[in-house]
Amino acid sequence: PIMHTHTTTFAYLFFFFFFYLFIDIDARVSSNCVDVQGVADVSCFGYNANDSTPFILKAIASSATTIRFTRQSSITLWIMSPIVVERNDLTLLVDDGVELLALRGSYHGVSDIMLKFVGCRNIAIIGPAYGMTVPPTFRMWQQDYADHSLYKPSEHRHAIGLLGTSNVYISDISISQTGGDAIYISEAASGGPSPSNITLQRLYIDHAYRNGMTIASAQNMTVDDVYISNTNGTSPQSAIDIEPAFETSTLQNIIIKNSILVNSTGGQMTFSLENIGNKSSSVDILLCNLTLIGGGNYGIRIADLGPMELYPQAVQVIIRNVSVVDNARDGLLIGEWSYHAAHVLLQNVTLSPSSTSLYTNSSYPVNFLTGGTSSSGPNGNIHFDALTIVDRSSRPWLHAEGPYPVMDLTGDVKVFTPQPGIGCTFLDHTAIRSIVNVTLECNPKEII
């Protein structure tokens, strides 16, 4: 009996020794990788040149609050499958020259996202100091996703998704070749918490498939010093699209400033507010110090807001110190926008659409389209404070068309045109005469 007891005890000790040695190795590695400040290098958890997803997941699941993708002589490329993050208090530091690359042949889910943060608080993705010659990059395989013999069609294969997140800071990274948006910001589901306290700063976004950035719901959000170029693939193909996803979505205190938007196939700036409903809070958006260059369509499009009885909350859009240059169609398009429901202020804005594009004869510096599915009444409630039109073609600076008139259009406008007899006129094709109270200064001598 004594021998049996000793043997049993030895067997238990032997079992727990090997359990600790092999089975619990991940926990010990995790503990050893995280320093006393809560910082861990992802490479400490492992690295695979073909797919490092398991090691990135281990780093995220660890006790680290800061995870570093450091540049090493043998490691600059991190290949990853879609990752969902649902924890709080996480900072990702990415060294210059490091690339996070979507695993080629993966992302077959129509909503697969490289990094999707769901319901998280206190999240940051930070590159090195601005101005590094090789900024860290998130890159996907857009040409593969667009091949429908390989992938189901989708516009939702984003690089970064912020769903119901709060206290987020992303800076000093580049994002390219996405299968959807570079960055998508929204509620996780209808009625869920809106993303809040979001700062996106010093970003370079190139060749996004749907939009460079979609803001579907956000509260207290700042976009500062971003460069978005060459958005092309599937509608709306905008540099930045502000488009609520649900009737409960929030668009409060959103500021987009000090940025350059270039050559989007759709519009450079799009407001599509059709889903704003009586369950939403007030809308408050400011565009400030922006340059919009080129593009295959309009410069700024504001549309899809119906009558006041459907949208009882205040809707205010301020566009200040913005230049729209050389876009192919309308400089400013106001479409299906009920003047009862919202107020738009353009302050120190310059519109100079292309005078040589294929659409010059069918587009205008400022164009109103009334009626449609969203609006059942007049368009307008827009004020111009020092609007400047520079148009080298011979077309009216202002055009309106549709079953309803334009009303409450006020302010001061300066038009530079080679033919003032045409360029300084308002072409009204609405069924009911529009009411425009604008002080117009026509000075073709100053045209460049």
Summary of the structure (lengths in Angstrom):
residues: 448
radius of gyration: 26.5
end to end distance: 106.0
largest distance: 114.4
contacts: 1657
relative contact order: 0.06
helix: 14%
strand: 44%
